[in-house]
């Protein structure tokens, strides 16, 4: 024998207490976003056992109750495992979709970077051809709109510039969306390049 009958009773009581501890612990392992739905669903299934444990007033559960608790915990464990696998599958699908979108965005960005570099090279070549130096008074390396504005200023000194104060006043006064001002006049620039070609 592993021990006396008395020690055996103590061991059974310890096992029962451990079972109750695991039972209680199961209901504490739900995420905050699961409290209002999933947790309520599991508590409804466990309501009868909860009433039996409350009636026992802290005493170890009877063997029939213990067996019912073990069976229900096993069923709960399988349900939770299935639910978590389904959520993982959903997250993996979302990650795959986002990955494909990211790859498409990276390809588009790479194309735009190539186009931007090509436009910058054209603008710099035109500036050099007209004997112009780099734009002055900038706290950063010249950007594409700085180069184009310098070309416009040289080729058409009277080219109008959009007054940002006027734009801000229009935005504050208008109830409808107001298109923001362009950094430079694209149509005017196209005409200038057509003239020079």
N, C-alpha and C positions, 0 to 999 in steps of 0.2 A: 504494500500500500504506500501511496505517496505521502500520507500524513493521517493524523487522527481524523475522526468524524468532525470534531470541532474545528480543526484547522481547515478541513474541506469546506465547511460552511463559510468560513471567513473568505476562502478563495472564491467561492461562488458569489459571495456578496461583492468582492472586489471586481470580479468580471462583470457583474450586473452594473456596478457603479461606473466602470469604464465604458460599458455599452451606452449608458445614459449620457456620459460625457461626450461620446462620439455623436450620439443622436443630437444633442444640443449644438455641438460644434458644426454639424452639417448646415444648420440654418443661419450660421454666422458667416458663411463663406460665399455670400452673394454680393455682387458688386452693387454700388449705390444705384445704378440705372436699372437693376433687376428687382429692386425692393417692391415696387408698386405692381409688378405683374408676375414674374417668375416665382419670386419668394412666396407670394400669396397663393399661387397655384400649388406649390409643394406643401404649404401649411394646411391647405384645405384637405389634401390627401392624408396628412398626418393628424388631423383633428381628433380622431377617435383615440389614438394612442396618447395624445396629449391629455385628453380627459382622464384616461386611465392612470397616467403618471401623476396628474394633479390629485386624483382621489387617493393615491397611495401615500401622499403627504411626506415625500422624501424617502420612503422605504424602497428597497430594491424591487424592481419589477418582477412579477411572477414569471415562471418559465414560459408560459404561453405568450405573455406580452413581450418577453425578450425575443422569442422566435419571430413574432410579428414585426418587431422593430428591426431585426436583422434582415428579414426578407424585404421590408420596405426600404431600408437603407441600400440594399443591393439594387433594387429597382430604381431608386433615386439616382444612385451612382451611374447606372447604365443610361438613364435619361439625360443626366448632366453631361456625360461623355458624348452622347449623340448630339446634344444641343451645341456643345462647344466645337465639335467637328464641323457642324453645319455653319457656325459663325466663322470658323477658320476658312472654310471653303469660300464663303462670301467675301471675306477679306482678301483672300488670294485672288479672286476674280477682280475685285476692285483694284488691287495692286497691279494686276496684269493690264487692266484698262488704262490705269494712270501711267504705267511704264510705256505703253504704246503711244499714248498722247505725248509723253515727255520726249520720246524718240522722234516723233513727228515735229514737235516744237524745236528740238535741237537741229533737225535737218533744215527747217525753215529759217532758224536763226543763223545757221551756217551760210545759207544762201544769201540772207540779208547782209551778213557781214561781208561776204564776197562783193555784193553789189555796192555796199557802202565804201569798201576799199577801192573799188573801181572808180566810183564817183569822186572820191577824195583825190585819187591820182589824176583824174581829168582836170579837176579844179586847180590842183597845184601846178600841173603842167601849163594851164592857161595863165595862171598868175606869173609863172616864170617867163612865159612868152611875152607878156605885156610888161615885163621888167618890174613887177611889183614885189615888195618884200613881204614877209609874213605879217599877218594882222597885228597891230600894236595894242597895248593896253589890256591884254588878257592875262588873267591869273592862272590860266591853264593852257595846255597846248591847243592850237587852233582846231576848232571842230568844223564839221562840213559846212554848217550854216555860216560860220565866220568867214570861211573861204569864199562862199558864194556871195555873201554880202560885200566882201571886198571887191570881187569882180564887178558886181552891179554898181558899186560906188564909183569904180574907175570907168566903166563903159557907159554908164548912164548916171552922171552925177546928180541929175534932178529926180532920180527914181524915188518915189514916195516910200516912206517907212510907216508902218502902222504904229500909232501912238497907244502904248499900253494903258495909259491913264484913260484915254477915250474908251478903250475896250472894257476896263473895269467899271466905268460909269454905265456903259450899256448893259453889262451883266447885272449891276445893282438895280437898274431901272426897269429892266425887261422881265416879264413874267415867263417868257418862253426861253429855252436854251439859246445861248449866243455862241456861234462858232468862234473858237479862239483864233487870234491873229497868227498868220504864218510867220515863220522866222525870216522868210525871204519870199520874193515874188517868183514862183515857179514859172508862170506863163511868160513873164518878162524875160526870165533867164533862158527859156526855150527859144524865144524870138531872137535873143542876142546870139545864141549859139548857131541858130539857122543863118543869121546874117554873116557870121564869120566862116561858115562852111563853104 
